């Protein structure tokens, strides 16, 4: 009788241990799913964030020129010395149901040369020769917030890449604001920059 009770208790313990393992694996699986989901949403630059640990019901949905996506690319390949682009306006619209409290603006670029390209200046070299003549958001100039980091005497695309333009005024639900940019290739570039160019990507992040 004692032997039978021990066997019964042993089987119960085994089942209990198996149940704990199953529960543990289930929790681990849920954590992996949660982490995977968090990683996926981290790529969306207009993802909603909680304020003061309270989640609001609604969404932020930033559109550029009434299209989905929060980046725009400026192509500057094979500009002639003294040549300019813009001013070009990008309409930013909050198509969501939540007001956006602040807007972050960031710039990146990659080399994008034309042909023939005999000297082949680097992306940074080319960016430093493209002066930013207009940079504004919601009717106010942002050039004063850009530092001449490479100390060449003017604000250029290389300076924009290193600028901190976070914390601009937000966009209320259903409202729009405009961003403007204009650039000019310095006339002093000469033939060394023939067919050199870069693609400048502007990323707009709307925060709750």
Order of alpha helices (4+ residues) and beta strands (2+ residues): alpha-beta-beta-beta-beta-alpha-beta-beta-alpha-beta-beta-beta
